[in-house]
Amino acid sequence: MESRMIPSGVDVYVALEPVNLALSFDRLAGLAEETMGRSARSAAIFVFFNRRRTLVKALFFDGTGMCIFYKRLDRGRFQVPEPTQDKHGELVVELSERELDELLDGLASQRPESIH
């Protein structure tokens, strides 16, 4: 039986602006509410990147407390879909569960172009 830390079947919200990933639970939860308009304790995952997109934090509530998944790529950058407009005209990034899994596994990363 496979154990899965990251919840499935929930909405995924991606911050459009880079975030200082030294921030922890309370401040990231505040950013989820301030910038995404959602409670961090809702059935959702909130994804934050640093400016270079080499670090990612995913914040979620597992029913007993807040959890953070934190990952740093050794090489490359996380590739995130371009924002689109939702039905209210707001810019959003939509990820499917598969895309989120690939992103967190580092499979959806983009290698930096070599400098000659």
Biotite code that builds the C-alpha atoms (Angstrom):
import biotite.structure as struc

atoms = struc.array([
    struc.Atom([0.000, 0.000, 0.000], chain_id="A", res_id=1, res_name="MET", atom_name="CA", element="C"),
    struc.Atom([1.388, 3.379, -1.038], chain_id="A", res_id=2, res_name="GLU", atom_name="CA", element="C"),
    struc.Atom([1.544, 6.124, 1.563], chain_id="A", res_id=3, res_name="SER", atom_name="CA", element="C"),
    struc.Atom([1.220, 9.635, 0.203], chain_id="A", res_id=4, res_name="ARG", atom_name="CA", element="C"),
    struc.Atom([2.148, 12.752, 2.130], chain_id="A", res_id=5, res_name="MET", atom_name="CA", element="C"),
    struc.Atom([0.835, 15.313, -0.366], chain_id="A", res_id=6, res_name="ILE", atom_name="CA", element="C"),
    struc.Atom([-2.988, 15.165, -0.440], chain_id="A", res_id=7, res_name="PRO", atom_name="CA", element="C"),
    struc.Atom([-4.737, 14.252, -3.658], chain_id="A", res_id=8, res_name="SER", atom_name="CA", element="C"),
    struc.Atom([-8.065, 15.406, -5.016], chain_id="A", res_id=9, res_name="GLY", atom_name="CA", element="C"),
    struc.Atom([-7.645, 18.972, -3.744], chain_id="A", res_id=10, res_name="VAL", atom_name="CA", element="C"),
    struc.Atom([-7.306, 22.347, -5.451], chain_id="A", res_id=11, res_name="ASP", atom_name="CA", element="C"),
    struc.Atom([-3.780, 23.592, -6.137], chain_id="A", res_id=12, res_name="VAL", atom_name="CA", element="C"),
    struc.Atom([-3.027, 27.319, -5.921], chain_id="A", res_id=13, res_name="TYR", atom_name="CA", element="C"),
    struc.Atom([0.303, 28.688, -7.156], chain_id="A", res_id=14, res_name="VAL", atom_name="CA", element="C"),
    struc.Atom([1.639, 32.064, -6.016], chain_id="A", res_id=15, res_name="ALA", atom_name="CA", element="C"),
    struc.Atom([2.279, 34.263, -9.054], chain_id="A", res_id=16, res_name="LEU", atom_name="CA", element="C"),
    struc.Atom([5.031, 36.292, -7.372], chain_id="A", res_id=17, res_name="GLU", atom_name="CA", element="C"),
    struc.Atom([8.262, 34.878, -5.902], chain_id="A", res_id=18, res_name="PRO", atom_name="CA", element="C"),
    struc.Atom([8.338, 34.448, -2.145], chain_id="A", res_id=19, res_name="VAL", atom_name="CA", element="C"),
    struc.Atom([11.088, 34.512, 0.463], chain_id="A", res_id=20, res_name="ASN", atom_name="CA", element="C"),
    struc.Atom([11.141, 30.806, 1.302], chain_id="A", res_id=21, res_name="LEU", atom_name="CA", element="C"),
    struc.Atom([12.685, 31.468, 4.702], chain_id="A", res_id=22, res_name="ALA", atom_name="CA", element="C"),
    struc.Atom([9.056, 32.132, 5.663], chain_id="A", res_id=23, res_name="LEU", atom_name="CA", element="C"),
    struc.Atom([7.403, 29.355, 7.614], chain_id="A", res_id=24, res_name="SER", atom_name="CA", element="C"),
    struc.Atom([3.913, 28.103, 8.415], chain_id="A", res_id=25, res_name="PHE", atom_name="CA", element="C"),
    struc.Atom([2.140, 31.182, 9.733], chain_id="A", res_id=26, res_name="ASP", atom_name="CA", element="C"),
    struc.Atom([3.475, 33.687, 7.203], chain_id="A", res_id=27, res_name="ARG", atom_name="CA", element="C"),
    struc.Atom([2.924, 31.337, 4.239], chain_id="A", res_id=28, res_name="LEU", atom_name="CA", element="C"),
    struc.Atom([-0.616, 30.694, 5.516], chain_id="A", res_id=29, res_name="ALA", atom_name="CA", element="C"),
    struc.Atom([-1.085, 34.475, 5.650], chain_id="A", res_id=30, res_name="GLY", atom_name="CA", element="C"),
    struc.Atom([0.176, 34.808, 2.072], chain_id="A", res_id=31, res_name="LEU", atom_name="CA", element="C"),
    struc.Atom([-2.253, 32.108, 0.938], chain_id="A", res_id=32, res_name="ALA", atom_name="CA", element="C"),
    struc.Atom([-5.095, 34.175, 2.320], chain_id="A", res_id=33, res_name="GLU", atom_name="CA", element="C"),
    struc.Atom([-3.741, 37.585, 1.252], chain_id="A", res_id=34, res_name="GLU", atom_name="CA", element="C"),
    struc.Atom([-2.682, 36.724, -2.293], chain_id="A", res_id=35, res_name="THR", atom_name="CA", element="C"),
    struc.Atom([-4.864, 33.730, -3.188], chain_id="A", res_id=36, res_name="MET", atom_name="CA", element="C"),
    struc.Atom([-7.959, 34.521, -1.175], chain_id="A", res_id=37, res_name="GLY", atom_name="CA", element="C"),
    struc.Atom([-8.118, 31.069, 0.419], chain_id="A", res_id=38, res_name="ARG", atom_name="CA", element="C"),
    struc.Atom([-7.760, 29.792, 3.958], chain_id="A", res_id=39, res_name="SER", atom_name="CA", element="C"),
    struc.Atom([-4.626, 27.702, 4.375], chain_id="A", res_id=40, res_name="ALA", atom_name="CA", element="C"),
    struc.Atom([-6.737, 25.235, 6.348], chain_id="A", res_id=41, res_name="ARG", atom_name="CA", element="C"),
    struc.Atom([-9.005, 24.570, 3.363], chain_id="A", res_id=42, res_name="SER", atom_name="CA", element="C"),
    struc.Atom([-8.755, 21.425, 1.264], chain_id="A", res_id=43, res_name="ALA", atom_name="CA", element="C"),
    struc.Atom([-6.030, 22.873, -0.959], chain_id="A", res_id=44, res_name="ALA", atom_name="CA", element="C"),
    struc.Atom([-2.305, 22.983, -1.604], chain_id="A", res_id=45, res_name="ILE", atom_name="CA", element="C"),
    struc.Atom([-0.546, 26.344, -1.821], chain_id="A", res_id=46, res_name="PHE", atom_name="CA", element="C"),
    struc.Atom([2.660, 26.381, -3.876], chain_id="A", res_id=47, res_name="VAL", atom_name="CA", element="C"),
    struc.Atom([5.357, 29.038, -3.489], chain_id="A", res_id=48, res_name="PHE", atom_name="CA", element="C"),
    struc.Atom([8.616, 29.505, -5.430], chain_id="A", res_id=49, res_name="PHE", atom_name="CA", element="C"),
    struc.Atom([11.725, 31.570, -4.886], chain_id="A", res_id=50, res_name="ASN", atom_name="CA", element="C"),
    struc.Atom([12.738, 34.158, -7.497], chain_id="A", res_id=51, res_name="ARG", atom_name="CA", element="C"),
    struc.Atom([15.065, 31.785, -9.366], chain_id="A", res_id=52, res_name="ARG", atom_name="CA", element="C"),
    struc.Atom([12.513, 28.929, -9.220], chain_id="A", res_id=53, res_name="ARG", atom_name="CA", element="C"),
    struc.Atom([15.084, 26.535, -7.823], chain_id="A", res_id=54, res_name="THR", atom_name="CA", element="C"),
    struc.Atom([13.183, 26.164, -4.524], chain_id="A", res_id=55, res_name="LEU", atom_name="CA", element="C"),
    struc.Atom([9.555, 25.277, -3.908], chain_id="A", res_id=56, res_name="VAL", atom_name="CA", element="C"),
    struc.Atom([7.411, 25.065, -0.771], chain_id="A", res_id=57, res_name="LYS", atom_name="CA", element="C"),
    struc.Atom([3.965, 23.496, -0.781], chain_id="A", res_id=58, res_name="ALA", atom_name="CA", element="C"),
    struc.Atom([1.778, 24.314, 2.222], chain_id="A", res_id=59, res_name="LEU", atom_name="CA", element="C"),
    struc.Atom([-1.270, 22.240, 3.120], chain_id="A", res_id=60, res_name="PHE", atom_name="CA", element="C"),
    struc.Atom([-3.484, 21.213, 6.035], chain_id="A", res_id=61, res_name="PHE", atom_name="CA", element="C"),
    struc.Atom([-3.661, 17.455, 6.664], chain_id="A", res_id=62, res_name="ASP", atom_name="CA", element="C"),
    struc.Atom([-6.570, 17.558, 9.084], chain_id="A", res_id=63, res_name="GLY", atom_name="CA", element="C"),
    struc.Atom([-4.393, 17.639, 12.199], chain_id="A", res_id=64, res_name="THR", atom_name="CA", element="C"),
    struc.Atom([-2.002, 20.477, 11.419], chain_id="A", res_id=65, res_name="GLY", atom_name="CA", element="C"),
    struc.Atom([-0.175, 22.493, 8.787], chain_id="A", res_id=66, res_name="MET", atom_name="CA", element="C"),
    struc.Atom([2.442, 20.714, 6.651], chain_id="A", res_id=67, res_name="CYS", atom_name="CA", element="C"),
    struc.Atom([5.188, 22.027, 4.402], chain_id="A", res_id=68, res_name="ILE", atom_name="CA", element="C"),
    struc.Atom([6.834, 20.139, 1.568], chain_id="A", res_id=69, res_name="PHE", atom_name="CA", element="C"),
    struc.Atom([10.138, 21.860, 0.706], chain_id="A", res_id=70, res_name="TYR", atom_name="CA", element="C"),
    struc.Atom([12.372, 21.005, -2.232], chain_id="A", res_id=71, res_name="LYS", atom_name="CA", element="C"),
    struc.Atom([15.555, 22.398, -3.775], chain_id="A", res_id=72, res_name="ARG", atom_name="CA", element="C"),
    struc.Atom([16.666, 21.323, -7.231], chain_id="A", res_id=73, res_name="LEU", atom_name="CA", element="C"),
    struc.Atom([20.342, 20.521, -7.665], chain_id="A", res_id=74, res_name="ASP", atom_name="CA", element="C"),
    struc.Atom([20.177, 21.632, -11.306], chain_id="A", res_id=75, res_name="ARG", atom_name="CA", element="C"),
    struc.Atom([17.635, 23.408, -13.445], chain_id="A", res_id=76, res_name="GLY", atom_name="CA", element="C"),
    struc.Atom([14.557, 25.413, -12.584], chain_id="A", res_id=77, res_name="ARG", atom_name="CA", element="C"),
    struc.Atom([10.979, 24.468, -11.862], chain_id="A", res_id=78, res_name="PHE", atom_name="CA", element="C"),
    struc.Atom([8.802, 24.974, -14.940], chain_id="A", res_id=79, res_name="GLN", atom_name="CA", element="C"),
    struc.Atom([5.369, 26.357, -14.150], chain_id="A", res_id=80, res_name="VAL", atom_name="CA", element="C"),
    struc.Atom([2.569, 26.914, -16.680], chain_id="A", res_id=81, res_name="PRO", atom_name="CA", element="C"),
    struc.Atom([1.924, 30.497, -17.709], chain_id="A", res_id=82, res_name="GLU", atom_name="CA", element="C"),
    struc.Atom([-0.886, 32.268, -15.846], chain_id="A", res_id=83, res_name="PRO", atom_name="CA", element="C"),
    struc.Atom([-4.287, 32.415, -17.521], chain_id="A", res_id=84, res_name="THR", atom_name="CA", element="C"),
    struc.Atom([-7.375, 34.476, -16.717], chain_id="A", res_id=85, res_name="GLN", atom_name="CA", element="C"),
    struc.Atom([-10.121, 32.817, -14.716], chain_id="A", res_id=86, res_name="ASP", atom_name="CA", element="C"),
    struc.Atom([-13.831, 33.575, -15.165], chain_id="A", res_id=87, res_name="LYS", atom_name="CA", element="C"),
    struc.Atom([-13.442, 36.667, -12.950], chain_id="A", res_id=88, res_name="HIS", atom_name="CA", element="C"),
    struc.Atom([-10.546, 38.065, -14.983], chain_id="A", res_id=89, res_name="GLY", atom_name="CA", element="C"),
    struc.Atom([-7.969, 37.190, -12.305], chain_id="A", res_id=90, res_name="GLU", atom_name="CA", element="C"),
    struc.Atom([-4.610, 35.741, -13.344], chain_id="A", res_id=91, res_name="LEU", atom_name="CA", element="C"),
    struc.Atom([-4.180, 32.184, -12.050], chain_id="A", res_id=92, res_name="VAL", atom_name="CA", element="C"),
    struc.Atom([-1.912, 29.189, -12.599], chain_id="A", res_id=93, res_name="VAL", atom_name="CA", element="C"),
    struc.Atom([-3.780, 25.924, -12.843], chain_id="A", res_id=94, res_name="GLU", atom_name="CA", element="C"),
    struc.Atom([-2.047, 22.615, -12.182], chain_id="A", res_id=95, res_name="LEU", atom_name="CA", element="C"),
    struc.Atom([-3.555, 19.170, -12.460], chain_id="A", res_id=96, res_name="SER", atom_name="CA", element="C"),
    struc.Atom([-2.692, 16.605, -9.822], chain_id="A", res_id=97, res_name="GLU", atom_name="CA", element="C"),
    struc.Atom([-0.345, 14.902, -12.303], chain_id="A", res_id=98, res_name="ARG", atom_name="CA", element="C"),
    struc.Atom([1.389, 18.214, -13.123], chain_id="A", res_id=99, res_name="GLU", atom_name="CA", element="C"),
    struc.Atom([1.825, 18.940, -9.420], chain_id="A", res_id=100, res_name="LEU", atom_name="CA", element="C"),
    struc.Atom([3.332, 15.481, -8.849], chain_id="A", res_id=101, res_name="ASP", atom_name="CA", element="C"),
    struc.Atom([5.730, 15.972, -11.768], chain_id="A", res_id=102, res_name="GLU", atom_name="CA", element="C"),
    struc.Atom([6.635, 19.452, -10.558], chain_id="A", res_id=103, res_name="LEU", atom_name="CA", element="C"),
    struc.Atom([7.372, 18.279, -7.008], chain_id="A", res_id=104, res_name="LEU", atom_name="CA", element="C"),
    struc.Atom([9.297, 15.264, -8.317], chain_id="A", res_id=105, res_name="ASP", atom_name="CA", element="C"),
    struc.Atom([11.493, 17.654, -10.323], chain_id="A", res_id=106, res_name="GLY", atom_name="CA", element="C"),
    struc.Atom([10.344, 16.102, -13.596], chain_id="A", res_id=107, res_name="LEU", atom_name="CA", element="C"),
    struc.Atom([8.783, 19.329, -14.767], chain_id="A", res_id=108, res_name="ALA", atom_name="CA", element="C"),
    struc.Atom([12.043, 21.213, -14.403], chain_id="A", res_id=109, res_name="SER", atom_name="CA", element="C"),
    struc.Atom([13.751, 23.161, -17.116], chain_id="A", res_id=110, res_name="GLN", atom_name="CA", element="C"),
    struc.Atom([17.503, 22.821, -17.481], chain_id="A", res_id=111, res_name="ARG", atom_name="CA", element="C"),
    struc.Atom([19.336, 26.138, -17.615], chain_id="A", res_id=112, res_name="PRO", atom_name="CA", element="C"),
    struc.Atom([20.770, 26.936, -21.004], chain_id="A", res_id=113, res_name="GLU", atom_name="CA", element="C"),
    struc.Atom([24.506, 26.475, -21.147], chain_id="A", res_id=114, res_name="SER", atom_name="CA", element="C"),
    struc.Atom([26.605, 29.605, -21.358], chain_id="A", res_id=115, res_name="ILE", atom_name="CA", element="C"),
    struc.Atom([29.234, 29.580, -24.119], chain_id="A", res_id=116, res_name="HIS", atom_name="CA", element="C"),
])
